[in-house]
Amino acid sequence: MAHFFSSHENMKKATASILLGILVICCCNEASKADYALYKDPKKPLNRRINDLMKKMTLEEKLGQMVQIERSVASPQVMSKYFIGSVLSGGGSVPTPQATPEVWVDMVNELQKGSLSTRLGIPMIYGIDGVHGHNNVYNATIFPHNVGLGATRDPQLVKRIGAATALEIRATGIPYTFAPTIAVCRDPRWGRCYESYSEDPSIVRAMTELIPGLQGDIPPNSPKGVPYLGGQDKVIACAKHYVGDGGTTTGINENNTIATWHQVMSIHMPAYFNSIIKGVSTVMVSYSSLNGVKMHANRDFVTGFLKKNLRFRGFVISDWQGIDRITSPPHANYTYSILAGVNAGIDMIMVPYNYTEFLDGLKFLVENNFVSMSRIDDAVKRILRVKFIMGLFEHPLADYSMTKYLGSQEHRELAREAVRKSLVLLKNGDSGHKPLLPLDKHAPKILVAGTHANDIGNQCGGWTIQWQGQSGNITSGTTILTGIKKTVDPKTEVVFSENPESSYVKENGFSYAVVVVGEVPYAETNGDSLNLTLPEPGPGIISNVCGSVRCVVVLITGRPVVIEPYLGQIDALVAAWLPGTEGQGVADVLFGDFGFTGRLPRTWFKTVDQLPMNVGDEHYDPLFPFGYGLTA
């Protein structure tokens, strides 16, 4: 009997342990089910992930996703409390002056950790302007501005620049850039004209190759209009500014573009067709108006044409305080601005500073049925689609592994190549004189003069370190003067005098002179100019030097400027646009190591009274026509 009872007890113990095991497994399964969220599973289909996350989100969490704030007002606590969807650096907004890439990575990650600490852990997107390289960041490679790239007529070069820019942006832990600008500048009086590749929409269309450079090539047969990212060494792009920003009356920034449907479709819209086909992830709306309707409030074009007709599936973002400017004066009726902007179809609102005012205002409008829940859901789905596609849930934090790409030698060589290909030779001697170019490397003594010969900031123009840019050696690079010194024979004496008197030039036995003058840096409205004159002391330097010795004038400008009055004094004239940090590329071509291949991306006018004047116009009478460019 004792044996029976002991066996019976053992059986009871075994049964109890089996039951306990089953219970533990069940509990574990339930716990893992609780931990498992379908939206966090990268193996699940995209739409299922979006829908799963949308079902879990409160109204506050949805509205937070629609906001992009400036880094200066962001903190981990703000990100967590308000469920902020995105952060940006405005022009010149940096964690510390001359910050290293590691400092950038740490700042972005700190903010991201705030987002990841929320209930649903939705990561934020950090965005920054990369309009000619990673232009806010000290030591980055600064490429020629778009007008210079338009002169190259080389979309594959632009694609390579996009890929290099993506690596430099990722070096600082950032996955999103507000580029490319695909405006078609129809009037050089516009202060953003250098951000436009050309007055010719076909060139602007071709240069949308920057997008696959930044984002990667979309796979063959992939659906059109769907955002794309080709890997963690790429960044999502932004086609801007939708639409017609380059066509405003007299080129006044943010003003009104008057255009027929045919003109919009044939001039300003074509590059958007190409951008969407190439998988651009975001589109930024323009400050400007189209036929009197503010683009930030233009439902027909944002929702009707872009989202419905073109089947764009990424998200639409406002410009900096863009909805504020729906009213005049800006911010005069903010509730109306929120209503008009969101209902027009803008998904993410760049509200750099007053984000609580925006969130409160939008919540009120939703709760009182002025903005529908379906409109909010459309916006949030689009933002989440981009976040899922770019792998942000799987890779929310950056590390230091890509910091080596910032300002790398390979990228500087690429920028130097771009400078060489962007230079346009406008004059080289005339019937009475033999050509001056290529310059003699072995000349005994040469003069280099001008305000832009030894100045990285002037060479780069606006959107460089600061929003407006600035004169001075503001970041690392090679000035044109340094490039000349490196190129000539070691025995050649190179004398630099920024603004010499004519007597000095005559008395010093120079073989020839290189005069480098141009516009001072500017961006946006500050660059609007109704006269397009070359700033002093540029004209005086040209007169003093070129009236005294044979000279080549190198123009550093974002657009054609008034040059006809000085043309008779000048032996050779080169349009070098805004070449960026690699001034060696200018010297490479001046001295004949490479030939001139650039062609005008813009018509060069005789007088501003002719403007606007574009190729194909009825009374086309330029100083140098569109497409002009000599070879030396």
SEDO-973895 format. One record per residue (C-alpha): residue in one letter; x, y, z. Coordinates in pm, whole numbers, padded with zeros to 5 digits, always signed. Example, Ala and Ser with C-alpha at 12.3 -4.5 7.8 and 13.67 -1.06 7.14 Angstrom:
% residues 2
A+01230-00450+00780 S+01367-00106+00714 
***
This chain:
% residues 632
M+00000+00000+00000 A+00282+00236+00083 H+00420+00181-00269 F+00080+00262-00425 F+00043+00584-00226 S+00392+00706-00316 S+00321+00640-00687 H-00010+00823-00656 E+00160+01123-00493 N+00422+01129-00769 M+00147+01127-01031 K-00028+01416-00857 K+00300+01612-00844 A+00371+01537-01211 T+00020+01644-01313 A+00049+01962-01109 S+00386+02047-01267 I+00244+01982-01618 L-00055+02207-01541 L+00179+02471-01402 G+00393+02445-01716 I+00089+02490-01939 L-00020+02785-01728 V+00326+02944-01756 I+00328+02893-02135 C-00019+03046-02164 C+00085+03342-01952 C+00401+03385-02156 N+00200+03371-02477 E-00040+03633-02345 A+00250+03849-02228 S+00426+03819-02564 K+00098+03902-02739 A+00079+04212-02524 D+00441+04298-02612 Y+00395+04221-02980 A+00266+04508-03190 L+00203+04432-03555 Y+00315+04783-03659 K+00660+04715-03515 D+00706+04402-03730 P+00905+04488-04047 K+00796+04158-04206 K+00430+04267-04214 P+00286+04447-04518 L+00315+04824-04512 N-00057+04901-04510 R-00124+04655-04227 R+00145+04823-04018 I-00002+05168-04088 N-00357+05057-04007 D-00252+04875-03691 L-00074+05182-03559 M-00355+05418-03662 K-00608+05211-03463 K-00399+05251-03148 M-00351+05631-03176 T-00543+05896-02983 L-00636+06228-03143 E-00349+06400-02958 E-00100+06144-03087 K-00225+06194-03443 L-00210+06573-03426 G+00143+06560-03283 Q+00260+06365-03587 M+00147+06653-03809 V+00384+06903-03646 Q+00744+06989-03729 I+00922+07215-03478 E+01259+07392-03471 R+01544+07228-03281 S+01590+07537-03064 V+01251+07478-02895 A+01269+07097-02900 S+01370+06878-02607 P+01313+06513-02515 Q+01036+06631-02280 V+00861+06833-02553 M+00888+06540-02798 S+00734+06305-02544 K+00463+06535-02408 Y+00329+06655-02745 F+00405+06344-02960 I+00594+06569-03205 G+00632+06407-03547 S+00932+06595-03680 V+01209+06843-03592 L+01411+07065-03824 S+01715+07286-03827 G+01628+07621-03980 G+01897+07796-04184 G+02200+07837-03957 S+02040+07655-03662 V+02311+07431-03517 P+02373+07258-03180 T+02697+07455-03130 P+02907+07674-03361 Q+03139+07456-03574 A+02972+07146-03426 T+03134+06814-03515 P+02926+06541-03675 E+02935+06355-03343 V+02773+06652-03167 W+02499+06654-03433 V+02438+06280-03392 D+02412+06316-03014 M+02161+06602-03044 V+01939+06417-03293 N+01950+06098-03085 E+01864+06281-02763 L+01547+06421-02923 Q+01468+06083-03078 K+01486+05915-02738 G+01212+06154-02623 S+00991+06031-02909 L+01073+05666-02842 S+00974+05706-02475 T+00608+05769-02568 R+00335+05507-02528 L+00356+05396-02892 G+00723+05482-02950 I+00670+05650-03288 P+01008+05791-03398 M+01039+06148-03520 I+01199+06256-03850 Y+01476+06516-03834 G+01495+06742-04141 I+01748+06998-04268 D+01817+07202-04581 G+02079+07043-04805 V+02041+07271-05105 H+02404+07258-05225 G+02556+06996-05000 H+02502+06973-04624 N+02507+07351-04617 N+02439+07425-04246 V+02727+07214-04123 Y+03084+07329-04066 N+03343+07137-04275 A+03080+06991-04511 T+03147+06985-04884 I+02961+07275-05046 F+02874+07205-05410 P+02789+07468-05672 H+02440+07612-05634 N+02179+07474-05873 V+02220+07746-06138 G+02580+07629-06184 L+02472+07265-06204 G+02221+07366-06471 A+02515+07497-06674 T+02675+07150-06671 R+02377+06988-06851 D+02490+06672-06668 P+02210+06490-06478 Q+02441+06201-06383 L+02681+06445-06216 V+02385+06586-06021 K+02283+06234-05920 R+02636+06168-05786 I+02616+06497-05593 G+02287+06377-05445 A+02447+06052-05327 A+02743+06238-05174 T+02512+06488-05003 A+02306+06201-04858 L+02620+06049-04702 E+02723+06383-04550 I+02373+06441-04407 R+02366+06088-04262 A+02711+06159-04114 T+02530+06395-03874 G+02250+06147-03792 I+01988+06317-04009 P+01761+06120-04250 Y+01565+06397-04432 T+01657+06695-04647 F+01450+06977-04798 A+01591+06937-05150 P+01580+06960-05448 T+01444+07301-05539 I+01280+07237-05877 A+01160+07592-05935 V+01182+07720-06292 C+01316+08073-06242 R+01167+08292-06514 D+01306+08622-06385 P+01657+08664-06242 R+01540+08949-06019 W+01410+08671-05790 G+01633+08624-05484 R+01612+08245-05511 C+01707+08226-05877 Y+02038+08051-05797 E+01833+07769-05639 S+01680+07703-05983 Y+01867+07490-06237 S+01738+07685-06536 E+01470+07897-06700 D+01410+07594-06925 P+01173+07336-06773 S+01338+07051-06967 I+01671+07111-06787 V+01496+07131-06450 R+01320+06801-06529 A+01650+06635-06616 M+01809+06753-06291 T+01546+06572-06081 E+01814+06298-06095 L+01920+06454-05764 I+01627+06264-05610 P+01750+05908-05684 G+02093+06036-05582 L+01957+06132-05239 Q+01702+05851-05194 G+01833+05569-05414 D+01692+05432-05740 I+01340+05294-05711 P+01319+04925-05806 P+01195+04848-06159 N+00817+04813-06196 S+00753+04969-05854 P+00428+05166-05827 K+00459+05532-05923 G+00405+05800-05661 V+00504+05585-05362 P+00781+05728-05140 Y+01109+05539-05141 L+01435+05506-04950 G+01714+05281-05075 G+01895+05222-04746 Q+02034+05381-04432 D+02304+05562-04633 K+02032+05755-04818 V+01799+06037-04710 I+01441+06116-04802 A+01408+06410-05039 C+01161+06697-05078 A+01055+06848-05413 K+00992+07219-05363 H+00824+07468-05378 Y+00493+07351-05517 V+00410+07513-05757 G+00508+07818-05964 D+00751+07976-05716 G+00989+08076-05997 G+00727+08264-06196 T+00625+08548-05966 T+00565+08895-06107 T+00898+09085-06145 G+01063+08801-05951 I+00942+08922-05611 N+00986+08639-05361 E+00664+08481-05223 N+00458+08693-05462 N+00190+08604-05719 T+00248+08394-06029 I+00003+08476-06306 A-00017+08187-06548 T-00262+08003-06769 W-00330+07634-06708 H-00112+07558-07012 Q+00177+07767-06873 V+00157+07599-06532 M+00154+07254-06692 S+00428+07322-06948 I+00666+07537-06737 H+00621+07488-06362 M+00469+07140-06322 P+00682+06906-06541 A+00962+06856-06286 Y+00701+06743-06031 F+00587+06469-06273 N+00947+06341-06285 S+00999+06376-05909 I+00691+06171-05829 I+00783+05903-06084 K+01126+05881-05915 G+00965+05818-05574 V+01019+06152-05402 S+00900+06110-05043 T+00779+06462-04966 V+00664+06778-05143 M+00691+07127-04991 V+00427+07387-05069 S+00533+07733-05193 Y+00482+08061-05010 S+00381+08213-05343 S+00032+08244-05488 L-00099+08115-05818 N-00339+08351-05992 G-00412+08517-05658 V-00463+08198-05451 K-00205+08128-05181 M-00051+07786-05254 H-00069+07699-04882 A-00448+07728-04911 N-00485+07590-05265 R-00693+07273-05221 D-00738+07227-05598 F-00364+07197-05654 V-00254+07027-05331 T-00532+06772-05280 G-00691+06778-05623 F-00393+06771-05856 L-00095+06649-05651 K-00266+06384-05438 K-00553+06276-05664 N-00441+06334-06023 L-00071+06258-05976 R-00141+05991-05709 F+00137+06119-05483 R+00153+05895-05174 G+00418+06067-04964 F+00344+06360-04736 V+00297+06728-04819 I+00485+06968-04590 S+00438+07341-04541 D+00722+07591-04567 W+00858+07772-04258 Q+00556+07940-04092 G+00389+07890-04429 I+00033+07869-04302 D+00080+08192-04102 R+00137+08370-04433 I-00200+08265-04575 T-00327+08586-04413 S-00191+08936-04456 P-00036+09036-04225 P+00094+08690-04131 H-00064+08522-03825 A-00352+08774-03831 N-00617+08501-03808 Y-00432+08186-03708 T-00739+07968-03664 Y-00835+08043-04024 S-00478+07972-04138 I-00481+07629-03971 L-00820+07551-04123 A-00724+07663-04473 G-00381+07496-04472 V-00487+07158-04332 N-00802+07142-04543 A-00599+07231-04854 G-00415+06902-04798 I-00095+06994-04612 D-00002+06694-04396 M+00295+06815-04191 I+00299+07176-04075 M+00631+07349-04018 V+00542+07541-03701 P+00892+07622-03587 Y+00807+07787-03256 N+00437+07820-03165 Y+00352+07450-03177 T+00114+07451-02875 E-00094+07724-03038 F-00115+07515-03354 L-00201+07192-03170 D-00472+07362-02962 G-00614+07532-03269 L-00624+07216-03481 K-00775+07012-03196 F-01052+07271-03161 L-01120+07260-03536 V-01140+06878-03536 E-01361+06856-03227 N-01600+07110-03378 N-01609+06938-03720 F-01436+07215-03916 V-01157+06969-04004 S-01275+06613-04064 M-01123+06310-03896 S-01069+06163-04243 R-00845+06461-04332 I-00640+06405-04014 D-00616+06032-04088 D-00501+06100-04446 A-00223+06325-04313 V-00107+06084-04044 K-00116+05778-04274 R+00106+05961-04521 I+00355+06061-04251 L+00361+05706-04110 R+00399+05560-04459 V+00718+05762-04508 K+00844+05667-04160 F+00786+05296-04225 I+00932+05307-04575 M+01250+05478-04455 G+01304+05210-04188 L+01277+05462-03907 F+01107+05218-03668 E+01390+04966-03716 H+01671+05227-03719 P+01555+05522-03507 L+01898+05609-03365 A+02215+05703-03551 D+02570+05613-03456 Y+02912+05756-03540 S+02990+05506-03817 M+02921+05755-04099 T+03089+06064-03953 K+03390+06001-04182 Y+03185+06106-04486 L+03149+06472-04383 G+03372+06682-04612 S+03556+06372-04737 Q+03828+06411-04998 E+03624+06207-05246 H+03331+06447-05211 R+03558+06751-05246 E+03697+06604-05571 L+03340+06560-05694 A+03260+06923-05607 R+03576+07035-05788 E+03463+06842-06096 A+03120+07009-06072 V+03286+07352-06056 R+03491+07278-06370 K+03184+07167-06562 S+02971+07461-06447 L+03196+07743-06573 V+03065+07926-06880 L+03309+08116-07103 L+03128+08428-07229 K+03417+08615-07394 N+03776+08534-07487 G+03939+08814-07683 D+03773+08961-07991 S+03851+09020-08356 G+04139+09256-08270 H+04299+09050-07995 K+04411+08694-07957 P+04236+08490-07685 L+04363+08533-07329 L+04250+08190-07211 P+04388+07946-07126 L+04614+08152-06903 D+04991+08105-06913 K+05103+07908-06606 H+05462+08020-06662 A+05404+08397-06672 P+05662+08575-06453 K+05418+08786-06250 I+05038+08787-06232 L+04784+08992-06042 V+04481+08844-05868 A+04227+09107-05763 G+03871+09134-05642 T+03642+09088-05342 H+03567+08725-05425 A+03917+08594-05500 N+04006+08494-05145 D+03671+08451-04970 I+03502+08113-04917 G+03177+08274-04800 N+03143+08493-05109 Q+03229+08193-05325 C+02952+07981-05170 G+02670+08240-05155 G+02353+08207-04947 W+02242+07894-04763 T+02598+07836-04638 I+02661+07796-04261 Q+02407+08078-04210 W+02069+08110-04383 Q+02176+08425-04570 G+02537+08308-04605 Q+02815+08549-04509 S+03145+08683-04636 G+03471+08553-04492 N+03636+08216-04459 I+03338+08065-04279 T+03411+07697-04343 S+03691+07484-04481 G+03763+07484-04853 T+03990+07622-05123 T+03958+07982-05237 I+04005+08072-05603 L+04328+08256-05509 T+04465+07944-05340 G+04364+07739-05644 I+04555+07975-05873 K+04866+07961-05655 K+04857+07581-05658 T+04818+07568-06037 V+05082+07809-06170 D+05452+07734-06206 P+05636+07759-05871 K+05850+08039-06021 T+05545+08250-06108 E+05490+08538-05868 V+05121+08566-05771 V+05033+08905-05623 F+04695+08948-05453 S+04547+09294-05416 E+04175+09310-05347 N+04109+09659-05480 P+04422+09806-05642 E+04461+10153-05791 S+04512+10165-06170 S+04857+10328-06122 Y+04966+10029-05910 V+04852+09789-06181 K+05032+09982-06456 E+05359+10020-06267 N+05415+09662-06153 G+05478+09476-06477 F+05202+09216-06451 S+05171+08971-06740 Y+04792+08966-06693 A+04530+08990-06417 V+04252+08766-06284 V+03967+08976-06141 V+03717+08786-05923 V+03411+08994-05832 G+03041+08932-05780 E+02735+08949-05561 V+02754+08940-05182 P+02577+08639-05024 Y+02198+08649-04991 A+01899+08417-04969 E+01530+08445-05050 T+01370+08792-05017 N+01700+08961-04923 G+01825+08868-05268 D+01538+09021-05463 S+01689+09290-05687 L+01518+09516-05936 N+01844+09651-06082 L+02080+09346-06083 T+02386+09571-06077 L+02724+09437-05976 P+02785+09566-05620 E+03068+09807-05552 P+03362+09790-05547 G+03328+09533-05829 P+03282+09775-06121 G+03565+09998-05992 I+03801+09700-05965 I+03717+09596-06323 S+03787+09952-06449 N+04113+09994-06257 V+04258+09656-06344 C+04119+09582-06689 G+04190+09936-06805 S+04557+09883-06718 V+04650+09525-06811 R+04503+09230-07000 C+04248+09066-06771 V+04002+08784-06726 V+03699+08867-06513 V+03547+08577-06317 L+03193+08657-06206 I+03069+08497-05882 T+02692+08549-05901 G+02371+08360-05853 R+02230+08489-06181 P+02309+08710-06479 V+02395+09066-06373 V+02447+09391-06561 I+02784+09347-06736 E+02744+09506-07080 P+02885+09850-06976 Y+03219+09688-06878 L+03245+09436-07160 G+03468+09653-07381 Q+03740+09669-07113 I+03734+09296-07041 D+03953+09059-07244 A+03795+08738-07116 L+03476+08683-06914 V+03378+08373-06719 A+03048+08307-06540 A+03144+08093-06240 W+02805+08121-06061 L+02833+08026-05689 P+03092+07748-05703 G+03101+07643-05336 T+03402+07539-05132 E+03619+07394-05408 G+03766+07700-05582 Q+04045+07487-05727 G+03795+07387-05998 V+03798+07746-06129 A+04177+07748-06161 D+04171+07404-06330 V+03984+07554-06625 L+04135+07905-06636 F+04480+07753-06688 G+04370+07495-06943 D+04402+07170-06746 F+04037+07120-06845 G+03834+07282-07120 F+03527+07503-07084 T+03213+07292-07133 G+02942+07487-06946 R+02651+07647-07131 L+02421+07922-07007 P+02123+07779-06816 R+01971+08128-06827 T+01942+08406-07080 W+02192+08686-07011 F+02012+09017-07064 K+02155+09346-07192 T+01950+09566-06956 V+01700+09488-06679 D+01435+09673-06882 Q+01417+09360-07099 L+01308+09138-06808 P+01145+08898-06789 M+01306+08755-07102 N+01332+08382-07161 V+01437+08166-07452 G+01152+08134-07702 D+01005+08477-07623 E+00888+08685-07917 H+01122+08983-07863 Y+01430+08784-07764 D+01736+09011-07782 P+01991+08896-07522 L+02351+08991-07459 F+02430+08618-07447 P+02155+08375-07545 F+02038+08073-07347 G+02274+07782-07419 Y+02569+08007-07507 G+02918+07903-07406 L+03256+07931-07579 T+03533+07673-07563 A+03887+07794-07503 
***
